[in-house]
Amino acid sequence: MNDTPMKLIQLMQVHKKLLKQALMIILIFAGLQATAQNEYRLFKSYEPFKPDSTGNFYFAVDNVNFFKNNENKLERSIDYTITGTLLRPKAVYYPDPKLRMEIGGHILKYTGRDDYAHISPWFNVHYQPTDKIAVILGNLDADQNHLLPEQLYNPELYYTATPEAGLQARYNSSRFSSDLWIDWQQMILPGDPYKERFVFGARTDLVILNENGAALSFPFTMYGLHEGGTIGTAAGLAKSFITVTPGLVFKKRLPGKRFTDWGLNTFFSLSTYPKDDVIFKQANGWGFFANGTINSTFGGLSAAFWHGHLFYTPQGGPIFQSYTGTGTDWITNHVLIDLKYHYQHQIMKDTFFGFMFDYYYDTLRKVAVNSEGLYLIVNFGVNPKRKK
């Protein structure tokens, strides 16, 4: 008999005191601010869909230039600096007002490493039957990391990972939005000596209140990774990692010219792990996250609180994970204070310059971690040919 629901109920009961304490922290943060589920709004390269472009054929280039320094002293993170460029040249064609096709290449090159240049094809079909619905096949739209919180999706994957590819469906209206996708990272054929691997996600956002410049919404995310398949010869059982994350987001627009908005985000994540695994002896873990952000013409400031208990998701930000990834060691509890300053400047349409400084303090181990980044993102079309 599956006792997972009972275990989840017990977890909620045991940690009522923690939730009350966290709510007090939220009220303190509310005096400061908050806005979006993801502060990395700079990460945008997906070609906007243009329904009035039937017959258009043109070339486009997406370019991300980055410098990121991570000064980490915790066992679950790696201390490193990366700098390089991502280049995505592609041909874009609209055969119909509801359909767009892209074909090109995706090139990732690290500075200071002549032996590392990752090249992969780029192919995308975007079907948009209405202004609210979109279906994407091939390479996916992963802009702003699917708006996932940092503990679920490591922001650096935007410019360091192979582009997501598979299937994606999106819906967007004034009251409800959703993003469902499957990133098929490894397919298998009969006899292959490795496992099938894919990442799947479903993010929805229901607007409960939106008036007088104030908006209250209820985001819900299910995010996971599966490794398995029955036709390969790789040893070991199939593995699935699933994280369920409900949340509450408040945002308030400001009338002034300097400060644009403030708000508050809170999330509670439940993560489950493979059964009968040597490393993942626990059936599940949890994490609580609350943050606030204030945005201005000088950039955005945020303050956040994180408490994780045996929490792990494979593609999440490393500093939020309870599993070190370097062995079989687990961190039962870790509590973080996170401060961020992010600056974004739009140079011209679809072209941005950004700077970010992230500071994390592990309150249990009394260790501080910081990272800094510079980004120049350039997206543009070349020699468009319009239908006469």
N, C-alpha and C positions, 0 to 999 in steps of 0.2 A: 504494500500500500504506500502511495506517495505521501510523505509527511511534510513536504516542502512548505505548503501554505501554513501549517501549524508552526513550523520553525520561524517563518517570517513574522507571524503574529507575536511569537515569543520575543523575537528581536525587538519589535516595536515597543512591547511592554517594558522590557529590560531597560531600554534607553530613553524612557520618557523624561528622566531628569536631564539627560544630555540635550534633548530637544528643547526643553525649557530654557536651559542656559544659552543655547544657540539663539533662541528667539530674542533673548535679552541683548545679545551681540548684534542681532539684526536691527533692533530698534536704535542702537547706538549708531550703526552704519547708516541708518535711514537719515540721520541728521547730516550725513556727509553727502549721500548721493547714490546713483547707479543707473545703468541703461540697458545694455544688451547682454545676451547670453555669452557672447564671445567678444573679447576686446580686440581681437586681431582682424578688425574690419578692413585693414589695408590689403589683405590677401584676396585680390580680385583679378582674375584674368579670363574668366569664361566669356566668350563672345555674346553680347546682348542680342536677343532675337529681334529681327526687324521685319515684321509682317508685310511692310510696303515695299519689299525689295525683290519682288518676283522678277526673275531673269537676270538678276545681278550676279556677276562673277568677279571676284577680286581676291587679292592676296592680303593676308593679315599676318602680323607678327606679335607674339606675346613674349615679353622679356622680364625676368626677375633677376635683379642683381642684389646680392645679399652679403652681409658680414654679421656673423653671430658668434659671440663669446660667452661661454658658459663656465662660470667659476663655481664648481660644485664640490662639496666636501662630504657628501652623504653617500652611504654605501649603495643606495638604489639609483644613483645618477652617475654620469660620466663627465669628467672635466675636459672640455675640448673647445677648440675654436675652428669654425668653418667659414670660408669665404669663397664665392664663386658666382656662377651665372647659370640661369635656366633660359633656354631659347626655344620657342615653339613657332616655327614658320609653317604656314598652312594656306591652302586654297579654299575659298568659301564660295558656295553656290546656292542660290535659292531657286529651285525649279518650280516652286508653288508658294503661294502666300502662307501656307501652313507647314512648309517643309524646308529645312536647311541641311546641307551636307558640308562636312569639312574633311580634308585629307592633308596630312603633312607629317612632321616629325617633332620629336620632343628630345632636346639635348640638355643634359646636365653636366656641367664641368666645374670641378673644384680647383681653385687657384692653389698653386704650390704642389699639385699632384699631377705630373705628366702622364702617369699610368692610369688615371681615372677619368673616363669620359663615358657617361652612360647615354646611349642613344636608343630610342624606341619609337615605333610609328605612332602617329596620332590619327584616329579616324572617329568621326562623330556624326550621327544622324539625329537631328532635333526635330520632332514632330509636335506642332502646337495647334491642336484643333480649335481651341478657344483661347481668349486672352488669359484665362485662369488655369488651364491645364497644359502640361508639357510632358512628353515622353521622350526619353533620351536613350539611345543605344550606342554602344561603343564607348569612347572615353566620356567620363561623366563630369558634371558640374560640381566641383568640390570647393567652390569659392567660400571664403570665410570658414573653412573647415566644417561645412554643413551646419554652421551656427552651434556646434557642439561645445559644451564646456571643456576647459583644458584638461580636466581629469579624465575625460573620456577619449579625447582626440588630441594627440601631441601636435601643436601648431606647426612645428618644424617639418612635419610630413608634407605640408603644402609645397615646399620647394626642394625637399630631399628625396621623396619617395617616387617610385614609378607612378605615372598618372593612373588614377582609378579608371577602371573599365568594366563594363557589364551592362546593367539595366538600371534606369532611374525613372521615377514618376513623381511629378510635382503638382501641387495645387496651391493656388494663392488667391485669397479674397480679402476683403477688409476685416472680416471677423475670424477667418480660419485659414491656416496654411499647413501644408504637409510636404515632407520630402522623404521618399522611400527609395532605397537603392541597394544594389548588390554589387560589390567590387570583387570580381572573380580574379583572384591573384594567382591561382595555379590550377589548371585543369589537368586531368589524367586520362590516359588511354590504357587499354588492357595490358597488364604486365609492367606498367611504370613502377619504378622503385621508390616513389615518393607519394605523399598524400595530396588529395584534393584540398584546396584552401580557398576560402572566400570570406569576406567581411560583409555584414549586412547591417542596415540601419533603418530606423523609422523614427522620424521626428515630426511631431505635430505641435501646433501652437493655436490655442483657442483664446480669442480676445473676449474677456468677460466685461470689461468696461473701457470705453474710449470716448471721453468728452472733456471739454474745457482744457485741452492740452495734456490730460492725464490718461494713461492707459494701463490696465491691469490684465495680464494674460497668464494662461496656464499651459506651459510647455510640458510635453511628455516625450521621452526618448527611450527607445529600445535599441541597443547597439551590441553587436557581438561578432565573434569569429568562430569559424568551424573548420576543423581539419579532419578528413576521413576519406570515404570512398570505398566501394566494395570491389573494384576491378583492378586496383593496384596491388603490388606485392610488398609495400612498406610494412614493417612490423609495428605492433602497438595498436591500441584501441583508438577509436575516433574520439576527438576532443572538441568540446564546445564551451565557449566563454560567452556568457550573456549578462548584460548589465541593463537594469531597468531604472530609469531616472525621471520621476515626476518633479515639477518645480513650480515656482510662482515668481512672476516678474512684474515689477511696477516701474513705470517710466513717466516722467513729468517734463514737458517742454517749458522752457523759461522765456520770458518776453525780452530779456536784455540782449545786447549784441555780443557781449563777452562770453557769458555762460549760456550754453544752448539747451542743456537738459541734465536731469539727474534721475536716479532710479535705484532699484534694489532687486537683486536676484537671489533666490534660494533654491537649492536642489538637494534631494536625498536619493542616493544611489544604492541599489542592492545588486551585488555581483555574485554570479554562480560559476562554479568551476567543474572540470571533468571529474566524474566519479572514478574510484579505483585507480587514482594516479599517485605515483610516488611523491611528487612535489606538492600537488594540491590536495592535501589530506583533509582540509576543511571543505565543507559543502558550499559555503557562501561567505561573503563579507559585506560590509556596508561603508558608506562614506557620506558625510554631511558637509555641504558647501554653502556659504553665504557671502555675498559680496555687494559692494556698492561702488558706483562710479559717477563722477561728475565730468561732463564734457564742456570744453570751452574752445575759443579760437586759439588758445595756447596749447591745446592737447587735452588728453583725458587722464584723470587720476582715478585709481581704484584701490580699495582696501578689501581684503577677503580673509575668511576663516575657513579652515578645512580640518575635519577630524575623520580619519580613516581607520577602520578596524578590519584587518585581514582583507583589504580591498585590492583588487587587481583587475585590470582590463588590458589586453595585449598592446593596443595602439594608443593608450592614454599617456598623458604627460608623465615622464619617469618619476618626478619628485613626489607625485601623489600616490604612487603604487606601494603596496605593502610587500610585494615580492621583489627582491633585488634584481632578478634576471641574470645574475652572475653565478648562481649556485642554487642551493636548496633552502636558503635562509629566508625567513619571513619576519616582518616587523608587525607585531600584534597590533600596536596602536601608534599612530603618529598624528601630531597636532601641528598645523602650520598657520602662520600669519603671512599673508601675501600682500605686498604693496607694488603697484605698477604705475608707471608713467608712460603713456603712448602718445606720440605726436604724428599726425598725418597731414600732409599738404598736397592738394591737387594742383599739379603743374599745368595740365591741360586735360581735356576729356580723356578718361581712362588711363591717365598717367599720374603716378603718385610717388612722393618721397615720404619716407617714414623713419622714425627713430623710436626705440622702445627700451625701457629699463625695467627689469623685473627683479624684485627682491623677495626672498622667502626666508622665514625664520622658523626653524624646528624648535618648538617650545619644550619638548621633552629631552632632546639631546643638546640643546643650547648651541646650535650650529646655524650660521647664516649662509645663504646661497644667493648669488646674484647672476644675472645674465643681461647682456646688452646687445642690441641689434640695430643695424642700418640697412634700409631697403630702398631700392629704386625700381618701381614697377612701371613698365612702358608697354602699352597695348595700342596698336594702330593698324589701320587698313592702308593698302597701297594700290593706287591706280584703279579705283572702282570703275566698272563699266555698267552704266545704267541702261535698262531697256528703253528703246526709243518708242 
